[in-house]
């Protein structure tokens, strides 16, 4: 059969569900295979790929000149870095015929995978039909198909918007500056490699306890307050945390460096003694520079200067300002990211109001990875693309900017009061004020970006869904 098939030029049709295996898993099990893939497949040229991408490239080579391919596979390759070579291959040859995107809906019972149906023709397609299943899988039968020119796709991320959305997005990108280009730094939090050792809880008597149940005596000035995703929310921060992290680093000459072991032993004998009792555990971590340091001390200096906190995942704007006494805190990997900007270029409260607005979160929802129940990733790759109005503001824009800053100040205060409120009537009253100022910010942002009533309705209807 194979001889007959390839004598005829290849298969007429290939249908399949290729394996989904990230290169990180392959690196742990089969380095020889990874090396082979790098040498064999153009879609594996980067250091980050998934096996299903290689299956698409291989299957295309097995089709005849007019053959068809239909795969169910993750839709993440639309926008992720590891999908760039597959996007380039498919767009350059104009092979994409149709895409049915299940978006954040689940099609498999026993696995959480965000999928699409990808249909390819091994001859040039002039048009692409795109359909999205929303709000449920059954709706795909009635959902409106969007038609795109094949020439509109390239190796850059694929985002399938209707004409109205395209107009709005084009308007947002006009005369604005991407967040990363302000400039700003979007920095992932640190990892200790063993939180059971480094993370402790404080007792009223000044003693500490770790996850093993050990009662510990530590010097206060070697401790910081770790920031996790549960420590902050929309315009609010939890200042009452009793959790502490042993922070064996020092700040000098605008740098944060690991404390030398001899200095740690002499200046922080209690902390050193405790860490030394756990050395046999700490040296089992996969990576570290010093046995008593973090496994991944990412961006420590930037975190100490940061302006805004951003979680890994969000279903709305869940961003807030860093604490005023930010030197007492440090961001953890599970907490998400910090954004650091020059306050002389952009006011952090103004920026926070924009980021938490319905408008910019709507855009982030369009360009980022969407997970179950509408949660999206806030990674640098996507978050850094958000358009910010900062240059050459007109008088009316300056007025709107000041209004946003004033309203953000009010929201920060009301959310702080809400945390300490105990009576439900009081909580309801505060929430009413919060809703009022939230609405004022949204209206100001719509004006700032010059949206029409029709465009605003599209955004608001989408947010309600």
C-alpha positions in Angstrom: 0.0 0.0 0.0 2.7 2.6 0.8 4.4 2.0 -2.5 1.1 2.4 -4.3 0.2 5.6 -2.4 3.5 7.3 -3.0 3.6 6.2 -6.6 0.4 8.2 -6.9 2.0 11.3 -5.2 0.9 10.7 -1.6 -2.3 10.5 0.4 -5.6 12.1 -0.7 -6.6 12.8 2.9 -5.0 12.6 6.3 -7.2 12.8 9.4 -5.8 12.6 12.9 -5.3 13.7 16.5 -1.5 14.0 16.9 0.2 13.6 20.3 0.6 16.8 22.4 4.1 16.6 23.9 6.2 19.7 24.9 9.9 19.6 24.2 10.5 20.0 27.9 9.1 16.5 28.4 11.2 15.2 25.5 14.4 16.8 27.0 13.9 14.6 30.1 13.4 11.4 28.2 14.9 11.5 24.7 17.6 14.1 23.9 18.6 12.1 20.7 15.0 12.5 19.4 15.0 16.2 20.1 18.3 16.6 18.2 16.8 14.7 15.3 13.7 16.8 15.2 15.8 20.0 15.2 17.7 18.8 12.2 14.8 17.3 10.3 11.9 19.7 10.7 11.7 23.4 9.9 9.0 23.8 12.5 11.4 22.6 15.2 14.1 25.3 14.5 13.4 27.0 17.8 14.3 25.7 21.2 10.7 25.4 22.2 8.1 23.4 20.3 5.4 20.8 20.7 5.3 17.4 19.0 1.9 18.0 17.4 3.5 20.8 15.3 6.0 18.4 13.8 3.1 16.0 12.9 1.5 18.8 10.9 4.7 19.3 8.9 5.3 15.6 8.4 1.7 14.9 7.4 1.9 17.7 4.8 4.8 16.0 3.2 2.8 12.8 2.9 -0.1 14.4 1.0 -0.4 14.5 -2.8 -0.5 17.9 -4.6 -4.2 18.4 -3.9 -4.4 16.4 -0.7 -6.4 17.4 2.4 -5.5 17.4 6.1 -7.8 17.6 9.1 -6.3 17.6 12.6 -7.7 18.3 16.1 -4.9 20.0 18.0 -4.2 22.8 20.5 -5.0 26.3 19.4 -2.1 27.7 21.3 0.1 27.7 18.2 -2.0 30.6 16.9 -0.2 33.0 19.2 2.6 31.3 21.1 6.3 31.8 20.3 6.7 28.0 19.7 4.1 28.2 16.9 6.0 30.8 14.9 7.5 28.4 12.4 4.3 26.4 11.8 2.4 29.7 11.3 5.1 30.7 8.8 5.0 27.4 6.9 1.2 27.4 6.6 0.8 31.1 5.8 3.7 31.2 3.3 2.2 28.4 1.2 -1.4 29.5 1.9 -2.4 26.0 3.1 -5.1 27.0 5.6 -8.6 26.2 4.4 -10.8 26.3 7.5 -10.4 26.6 11.3 -13.0 25.7 13.9 -11.8 27.2 17.1 -13.2 25.7 20.4 -11.5 28.6 22.2 -11.7 27.9 26.0 -14.3 25.2 25.7 -13.3 21.6 26.5 -13.8 18.8 23.9 -12.1 16.0 25.9 -13.5 14.5 29.0 -10.2 13.5 30.7 -7.9 16.3 29.7 -7.9 20.1 29.9 -6.8 21.1 26.4 -7.8 24.1 24.4 -8.3 22.9 20.9 -9.2 23.7 17.3 -10.0 21.8 14.1 -7.4 22.7 11.5 -8.2 21.9 7.9 -5.4 22.3 5.3 -5.3 21.9 1.5 -2.0 21.1 -0.1 -2.6 23.7 -2.8 -2.9 27.4 -2.4 -6.1 28.6 -0.7 -7.2 32.2 -1.4 -9.8 32.3 1.5 -9.9 31.0 5.1 -13.1 30.2 6.8 -13.0 30.7 10.6 -15.7 29.7 13.1 -15.6 29.9 16.9 -17.6 27.8 19.3 -19.2 30.1 21.8 -20.8 30.0 24.3 -20.9 26.2 24.0 -19.7 23.5 21.6 -23.2 22.9 20.1 -23.3 26.6 19.1 -20.7 25.9 16.4 -23.6 24.7 14.2 -25.2 28.2 14.3 -22.1 30.4 14.8 -21.3 32.9 12.1 -18.4 32.1 9.9 -15.8 34.8 9.3 -13.9 34.8 6.0 -10.3 36.0 5.8 -7.9 36.5 2.9 -5.1 34.0 3.1 -2.6 36.8 2.6 -3.7 38.3 5.9 -1.9 35.5 7.8 1.9 35.4 8.4 4.3 34.0 11.0 3.1 36.7 13.5 0.4 35.7 15.9 -2.9 34.8 14.4 -5.9 36.7 15.8 -9.2 36.2 14.1 -11.4 39.3 14.5 -14.5 40.4 12.7 -14.4 43.7 10.8 -15.8 45.7 13.7 -13.3 44.4 16.2 -10.5 45.1 13.6 -11.6 48.7 13.4 -11.6 49.0 17.2 -8.2 47.3 17.6 -6.7 49.5 14.8 -8.0 52.6 16.6 -6.4 51.4 19.9 -3.0 50.9 18.2 -3.0 54.3 16.5 -1.0 57.0 18.2 -0.3 54.9 21.2 2.8 53.3 22.7 3.0 49.6 23.6 3.5 49.1 27.3 6.9 47.5 26.8 8.0 50.4 24.6 7.2 53.2 27.2 9.7 51.7 28.3 8.8 49.4 31.1 9.9 46.1 32.6 7.5 43.2 33.1 9.3 40.8 35.4 8.4 37.3 36.6 8.6 36.6 40.3 11.3 34.5 42.0 11.3 30.8 43.0 13.1 29.5 46.0 13.1 25.9 44.8 11.8 24.8 48.3 9.2 27.1 49.9 8.9 24.6 52.8 12.4 25.8 53.9 12.4 29.5 53.0 8.7 30.4 53.7 7.8 30.8 57.4 4.8 32.2 59.4 5.3 34.6 62.2 3.9 34.2 65.7 3.0 37.0 68.0 6.0 36.3 70.2 8.4 36.9 67.3 9.1 33.2 66.7 8.5 31.6 63.3 7.2 28.2 62.1 8.0 26.5 58.7 5.9 24.0 56.7 7.7 21.1 58.6 6.3 22.4 61.9 9.7 23.5 63.1 9.7 26.5 65.5 12.5 28.8 64.4 14.2 31.9 65.7 15.3 34.3 62.9 16.7 37.8 62.6 13.9 40.1 61.4 16.1 42.0 59.0 16.8 39.0 56.8 13.1 38.5 56.2 10.8 39.9 53.5 7.1 39.5 52.9 6.6 37.3 49.8 3.8 38.3 47.4 1.6 35.6 46.1 -1.4 35.9 43.8 -3.7 35.6 46.8 -2.1 38.7 48.3 -3.5 41.2 45.8 -6.6 41.9 43.8 -8.2 44.6 41.8 -7.1 47.9 43.3 -6.3 46.2 46.6 -3.5 44.6 48.5 -3.4 42.3 51.6 -1.3 44.2 54.2 -2.0 41.8 57.0 0.0 38.8 55.9 2.1 37.1 58.6 4.0 35.0 56.0 7.7 35.8 55.7 10.5 34.6 53.4 14.2 34.2 54.3 15.9 36.6 51.9 19.7 36.0 51.9 20.4 38.9 49.5 21.7 42.5 50.1 21.2 45.7 48.1 24.3 47.8 47.3 25.2 50.1 44.4 21.8 49.7 42.8 22.3 45.9 42.8 21.0 43.0 44.7 23.5 40.2 45.4 23.6 37.0 47.4 25.2 37.5 50.8 28.5 35.7 51.1 28.3 32.6 53.2 30.8 33.9 55.8 28.9 37.2 56.1 25.6 35.3 56.4 27.1 33.2 59.2 28.5 36.2 61.1 25.7 38.7 60.6 22.7 36.4 60.7 23.8 33.5 62.8 20.2 32.4 63.6 19.1 32.3 60.0 22.4 30.6 58.9 22.1 28.0 61.6 18.5 27.2 60.5 19.4 27.1 56.8 22.4 24.9 57.5 20.1 22.3 59.2 18.2 22.1 55.9 21.3 22.1 53.6 20.8 18.4 52.9 17.4 19.3 51.5 18.4 22.4 49.7 21.3 20.8 47.7 18.7 18.4 46.2 17.1 21.2 44.2 17.6 21.1 40.4 19.3 24.5 40.3 20.9 27.0 42.5 24.0 29.2 42.6 24.6 28.9 46.3 23.0 26.2 48.5 21.4 28.8 50.8 20.1 31.0 47.9 17.0 30.9 45.8 16.9 28.5 42.8 15.6 31.2 40.6 16.2 34.7 42.1 14.6 36.5 39.2 14.5 40.3 38.8 15.0 41.0 42.5 16.1 44.6 41.9 13.2 45.3 39.6 10.7 43.9 42.0 12.1 46.2 44.7 11.3 49.3 42.4 8.1 48.0 40.8 4.9 50.0 40.4 2.2 47.5 39.6 1.4 43.9 40.4 0.1 41.5 37.8 -1.2 38.0 38.4 -0.4 35.0 36.1 -4.0 34.6 35.2 -7.0 37.0 35.3 -10.6 36.9 34.3 -10.8 40.7 34.6 -8.4 43.5 35.6 -6.9 42.1 38.8 -4.0 44.6 39.0 -3.0 46.9 41.8 -0.1 49.2 42.9 2.8 47.8 44.8 2.9 48.7 48.5 4.5 52.1 49.3 7.1 50.3 51.5 8.0 48.0 48.6 11.5 47.3 50.0 9.8 45.0 52.6 8.3 42.8 49.9 9.5 40.5 47.1 7.4 39.0 44.3 7.1 35.2 44.0 6.8 33.2 40.7 3.3 32.0 41.7 2.4 35.6 42.4 2.9 36.6 38.8 4.7 39.7 37.5 5.6 43.2 38.4 5.6 46.2 36.1 8.2 48.8 36.6 7.9 52.2 34.8 9.5 55.6 35.1 7.0 57.8 36.9 8.4 60.8 35.0 7.2 59.2 31.8 3.8 57.8 33.0 2.0 58.1 36.3 1.5 54.6 37.8 -2.0 55.4 38.9 -3.0 56.5 35.5 -1.4 53.4 34.0 -3.2 51.2 36.6 -6.6 52.8 35.6 -5.9 51.9 32.0 -4.9 48.4 32.6 -7.9 47.6 34.8 -10.3 49.2 32.4 -12.9 47.2 30.5 -11.4 48.4 27.2 -7.8 47.2 27.7 -8.9 44.0 29.3 -11.1 43.3 26.3 -8.1 43.8 24.1 -5.9 41.6 26.3 -8.7 38.9 26.0 -8.3 39.1 22.2 -4.6 38.8 22.0 -3.7 36.4 24.9 -4.3 32.7 25.6 -7.8 32.1 26.9 -8.5 29.3 29.4 -11.6 27.8 30.9 -14.2 30.2 32.2 -12.5 33.1 30.4 -9.3 33.3 32.4 -6.4 34.6 30.4 -2.6 34.6 30.7 -1.0 38.0 31.6 2.5 37.1 30.4 4.9 39.6 29.1 4.4 38.4 25.5 0.8 39.6 25.6 0.5 42.1 28.4 3.4 44.1 27.0 1.5 44.7 23.8 -1.2 46.8 25.5 -1.5 50.3 23.9 -0.9 53.2 26.3 -1.6 56.8 25.5 1.2 58.8 27.0 2.7 61.1 24.3 1.6 64.6 23.2 -1.6 64.6 25.2 -4.1 67.3 24.2 -5.8 69.4 26.9 -8.9 67.2 26.9 -6.7 64.1 27.2 -4.8 65.6 30.1 -8.1 66.3 31.8 -9.1 62.7 31.3 -5.8 61.5 32.6 -6.1 63.5 35.8 -9.7 62.3 36.2 -8.5 58.7 35.9 -5.7 59.3 38.5 -8.2 60.9 40.9 -10.7 58.0 40.5 -7.9 55.4 41.0 -7.0 57.1 44.3 -10.6 56.8 45.4 -10.8 53.1 44.4 -7.6 52.3 46.3 -9.0 53.9 49.4 -12.5 52.4 49.2 -11.1 48.9 48.6 -8.8 49.3 51.6 -11.9 50.3 53.7 -13.8 47.4 52.3 -11.2 45.0 53.6 -11.6 46.2 57.2 -15.4 46.6 57.1 -17.4 44.1 59.2 -21.1 45.0 58.7 -22.8 43.9 55.5 -24.6 47.3 55.2 -21.2 49.0 55.3 -19.7 46.6 52.8 -22.6 47.2 50.4 -22.3 51.0 50.7 -18.5 50.9 50.0 -19.1 48.5 47.0 -21.6 51.0 45.6 -18.9 53.7 45.7 -16.4 51.3 44.1 -18.9 50.6 41.3 -19.4 54.3 40.8 -15.7 55.1 40.4 -15.1 52.0 38.3 -17.7 53.2 35.8 -16.2 56.7 35.8 -12.8 55.2 34.8 -14.3 53.1 32.1 -16.1 56.1 30.6 -12.9 58.2 30.8 -10.9 55.5 29.1 -13.4 55.2 26.3 -13.2 58.9 25.7 -9.4 58.9 25.9 -9.2 56.3 23.1 -11.9 58.1 21.1 -14.4 55.2 20.9 -17.9 55.7 19.4 -21.1 54.7 21.2 -21.4 51.7 18.9 -17.9 50.6 19.7 -18.4 51.0 23.4 -21.5 48.8 23.2 -19.5 46.1 21.5 -16.9 46.1 24.3 -19.5 46.2 27.1 -21.6 43.4 25.5 -18.5 41.3 25.2 -17.5 42.0 28.9 -21.0 40.9 30.1 -20.6 37.6 28.2 
